[in-house]
Amino acid sequence: MPVNTHAAEPRRPPFNAEAARRFRENLGMTPAHVAYGIWAAFGIQISPATVASWELGEAAPTEPELTALAGALWCAPGDLLGAPNTLREYRLAHGLSPDGLALAIGMDQAAYERLEAGGSWRGNDRQAAALARTLTLPLPALLRFTGRAEKLTELLTSAVTTRWQAYVRPVGKLTSLPKEDVQDVLQELHADYQASMTATLNWGGGGGTEESGQTGRAFVDDILAEFWKRVGQ
C-alpha cells in the first residue's frame, strides 16, 4: 500500500484580502516591506509575491501567518478576517491561541481543542460565561458553541405547536433574555404558525393535510433563526 508522504494542508482562516491591502497602503508599505516585517518580528519567511497573492485573493495565510501579518500591519488579527462563524474564527479574531483561550476560560487545553474541532461542550456555566466574555460572543453563537441551540429549537418547536405560555420560563432561563421579550416573541411565533397552518388547510382542498404538514415543517425548520431575528439577535 503506498504511503502518503504529503503533510496535511494547514487550515487557513477566512481572510479579508481587501482589508490587508488597505492596511498596507495606509501605512505606505510595499509587499516587500510587509514580508520583511513578518520575518524580522516573527521569524516566518514569506516572499513579497506571497503577500501580493494574499491581497489578490489567490491564496490565504495560515493561522501563524495571519497573526504575523497582523503584527506587520499594526492591526488586530480580527481586522484581517471576514465575519467569524466558527469558534476557531472567533478565537483568531481576538488574537488568542488555543492554550491562551483555554486558560482564560478555566478549561483544560485538550478539552477546549476537542470543542474547537467539533466536539461536544463539556464545560460548566461559569466557563460558558467566560467564553462569551472573552470572545465577545453574540448570544446565538454562545448557545451554538455550548450545545444549547438544539435544546432551544426543541422548546421553540413545542411552543408554537402547543401552548406557548408554558415555554416562556424555560426559554427565558436558557437564553437569559427578559421575560417580556420572550413572551412577546413566543406569542407572535405561535400565532404565525397557527395562521399558516390554517391558511394551508383552507387552500389545500383534498390534499390540505399533507400540504399543511409540509408548511409546518418548513416553519419549524426556520424557527431558531426567526426567533433570533425577532428578539434582535
C-alpha positions as CSV (number, residue, x, y, z in Angstrom):
1,M,0.0,0.0,0.0
2,P,1.5,3.4,-1.0
3,V,2.3,5.7,1.9
4,N,1.1,9.3,1.8
5,T,4.2,11.4,2.3
6,H,2.4,14.7,1.9
7,A,2.0,16.8,5.0
8,A,-1.6,17.7,5.9
9,E,-2.6,21.0,4.4
10,P,-2.7,23.6,7.2
11,R,-6.1,25.1,8.0
12,R,-6.5,28.6,6.7
13,P,-8.8,31.1,8.4
14,P,-11.3,33.2,6.4
15,F,-9.2,36.1,5.1
16,N,-10.2,39.6,4.1
17,A,-7.8,40.3,1.3
18,E,-9.1,43.8,0.7
19,A,-8.6,44.8,4.3
20,A,-5.0,43.5,4.2
21,R,-4.3,45.6,1.1
22,R,-5.9,48.7,2.7
23,F,-3.9,48.4,5.9
24,R,-0.7,48.1,3.9
25,E,-1.4,51.0,1.7
26,N,-2.4,53.2,4.6
27,L,1.0,52.5,6.2
28,G,2.8,53.4,3.0
29,M,4.3,49.9,2.8
30,T,5.0,47.7,-0.1
31,P,4.6,43.9,-0.1
32,A,8.3,43.6,0.3
33,H,8.1,45.8,3.5
34,V,5.4,43.5,4.8
35,A,7.3,40.4,4.1
36,Y,10.4,41.8,5.8
37,G,8.3,42.8,8.8
38,I,6.9,39.3,9.1
39,W,10.4,37.8,9.0
40,A,12.0,40.3,11.4
41,A,9.3,40.1,14.1
42,F,8.1,36.6,13.8
43,G,10.8,34.6,12.0
44,I,8.4,33.5,9.2
45,Q,9.9,33.7,5.8
46,I,7.3,35.0,3.3
47,S,8.1,36.4,-0.2
48,P,6.7,39.7,-1.4
49,A,4.9,37.7,-4.1
50,T,3.1,35.7,-1.5
51,V,1.9,38.8,0.3
52,A,0.7,40.1,-3.1
53,S,-1.1,36.8,-3.7
54,W,-2.9,37.1,-0.4
55,E,-4.1,40.6,-1.2
56,L,-5.3,39.4,-4.6
57,G,-7.3,36.6,-3.0
58,E,-5.3,34.0,-4.9
59,A,-4.1,32.4,-1.6
60,A,-4.7,32.9,2.1
61,P,-2.3,32.9,5.1
62,T,-2.2,30.1,7.7
63,E,-3.1,30.9,11.3
64,P,0.5,31.7,12.3
65,E,1.0,33.7,9.1
66,L,-2.2,35.7,9.7
67,T,-1.0,36.6,13.2
68,A,2.4,37.7,11.8
69,L,0.7,39.6,9.0
70,A,-1.4,41.5,11.5
71,G,1.7,42.3,13.6
72,A,3.5,43.6,10.5
73,L,0.4,45.8,9.6
74,W,-0.1,47.1,13.1
75,C,-3.6,45.8,13.4
76,A,-5.5,43.0,15.2
77,P,-5.9,39.6,13.5
78,G,-9.6,40.1,13.6
79,D,-9.2,43.1,11.3
80,L,-8.0,40.8,8.6
81,L,-10.8,38.2,8.9
82,G,-14.2,38.0,7.5
83,A,-17.2,37.8,9.8
84,P,-16.4,35.0,12.2
85,N,-18.7,32.0,12.3
86,T,-16.9,29.1,13.9
87,L,-15.4,29.0,17.4
88,R,-11.9,28.9,15.9
89,E,-12.6,32.0,13.8
90,Y,-13.8,33.9,16.9
91,R,-10.7,32.9,18.7
92,L,-8.5,34.1,15.9
93,A,-10.4,37.4,15.6
94,H,-9.3,38.1,19.2
95,G,-5.7,37.1,18.6
96,L,-5.8,34.2,21.1
97,S,-4.0,30.9,20.9
98,P,-5.9,27.7,21.9
99,D,-3.9,27.4,25.2
100,G,-4.4,31.1,25.9
101,L,-8.2,30.9,25.5
102,A,-8.4,27.7,27.5
103,L,-6.6,29.4,30.3
104,A,-8.8,32.4,30.1
105,I,-12.0,30.4,30.5
106,G,-10.6,27.9,33.0
107,M,-10.8,24.9,30.8
108,D,-8.3,22.1,30.1
109,Q,-6.5,22.8,26.8
110,A,-7.2,19.4,25.4
111,A,-10.9,19.7,26.2
112,Y,-11.0,23.1,24.5
113,E,-9.2,21.9,21.4
114,R,-11.7,19.0,21.2
115,L,-14.5,21.5,21.4
116,E,-13.0,23.7,18.7
117,A,-12.6,20.6,16.5
118,G,-16.3,20.0,16.6
119,G,-16.7,18.1,19.9
120,S,-19.4,18.5,22.4
121,W,-19.4,21.2,25.0
122,R,-18.3,19.7,28.4
123,G,-17.9,22.9,30.3
124,N,-20.0,24.5,33.1
125,D,-22.0,27.7,33.3
126,R,-19.0,29.7,34.6
127,Q,-16.8,28.6,31.7
128,A,-19.6,29.4,29.3
129,A,-19.9,32.9,30.7
130,A,-16.1,33.3,30.5
131,L,-16.1,32.1,26.9
132,A,-18.8,34.6,25.9
133,R,-17.0,37.4,27.7
134,T,-13.5,36.6,26.4
135,L,-14.6,36.3,22.7
136,T,-17.4,38.9,22.9
137,L,-19.8,36.2,21.6
138,P,-23.3,37.1,20.4
139,L,-26.0,35.1,22.2
140,P,-26.8,32.8,19.2
141,A,-23.1,31.9,18.8
142,L,-22.7,31.2,22.5
143,L,-25.7,28.8,22.6
144,R,-24.4,27.1,19.4
145,F,-20.9,26.6,20.8
146,T,-22.1,25.3,24.1
147,G,-24.6,22.8,22.6
148,R,-27.7,24.6,23.8
149,A,-29.1,25.7,20.4
150,E,-30.6,22.2,19.8
151,K,-32.5,22.4,23.1
152,L,-33.7,25.9,22.3
153,T,-35.0,24.7,18.9
154,E,-36.9,21.9,20.7
155,L,-38.5,24.4,23.1
156,L,-39.5,26.8,20.4
157,T,-41.0,24.0,18.3
158,S,-43.1,22.9,21.2
159,A,-44.1,26.5,22.0
160,V,-45.5,27.1,18.5
161,T,-47.2,23.7,18.2
162,T,-48.8,23.5,21.6
163,R,-49.4,26.1,24.4
164,W,-46.7,28.8,24.1
165,Q,-47.3,30.1,27.6
166,A,-45.7,27.0,29.1
167,Y,-42.4,27.7,27.4
168,V,-41.8,31.3,28.4
169,R,-39.9,30.4,31.6
170,P,-37.7,27.6,30.1
171,V,-36.8,29.6,27.0
172,G,-36.0,32.6,29.2
173,K,-33.9,30.5,31.5
174,L,-31.9,29.0,28.6
175,T,-31.3,32.3,26.9
176,S,-31.3,34.8,29.8
177,L,-33.5,37.1,27.8
178,P,-36.0,39.3,29.6
179,K,-39.3,37.6,30.3
180,E,-41.3,40.2,28.5
181,D,-39.3,39.8,25.3
182,V,-39.6,36.0,25.3
183,Q,-43.3,36.2,26.0
184,D,-44.0,38.6,23.1
185,V,-41.9,36.6,20.6
186,L,-43.3,33.2,21.5
187,Q,-46.8,34.6,21.2
188,E,-46.1,36.0,17.8
189,L,-44.4,32.8,16.6
190,H,-47.3,30.7,17.8
191,A,-49.9,33.0,16.1
192,D,-47.9,33.0,12.9
193,Y,-47.5,29.2,12.9
194,Q,-51.2,28.6,13.6
195,A,-52.2,31.1,10.9
196,S,-50.0,29.5,8.3
197,M,-51.4,26.0,9.1
198,T,-55.0,27.2,9.0
199,A,-54.4,29.0,5.7
200,T,-52.8,25.9,4.1
201,L,-55.7,23.7,5.2
202,N,-58.2,26.2,3.7
203,W,-56.3,26.4,0.4
204,G,-55.3,22.8,0.1
205,G,-58.6,21.2,-0.8
206,G,-58.3,17.4,-0.7
207,G,-54.5,17.5,-0.1
208,G,-54.7,20.0,2.7
209,T,-53.4,17.8,5.4
210,E,-50.3,16.8,3.6
211,E,-49.7,20.4,2.5
212,S,-50.2,21.7,6.0
213,G,-47.7,19.2,7.3
214,Q,-45.1,20.5,4.8
215,T,-45.9,24.1,5.8
216,G,-45.5,23.2,9.4
217,R,-42.1,21.5,8.8
218,A,-40.8,24.5,6.8
219,F,-41.9,26.9,9.6
220,V,-40.2,24.8,12.3
221,D,-37.0,24.3,10.2
222,D,-36.5,28.1,10.3
223,I,-37.8,28.7,13.8
224,L,-34.4,29.2,15.5
225,A,-33.3,31.9,13.0
226,E,-36.7,33.5,13.2
227,F,-36.6,33.6,17.0
228,W,-33.2,35.3,17.0
229,K,-34.3,37.8,14.4
230,R,-37.4,38.7,16.4
231,V,-35.5,39.2,19.7
232,G,-33.0,41.4,17.9
233,Q,-30.0,39.0,17.9
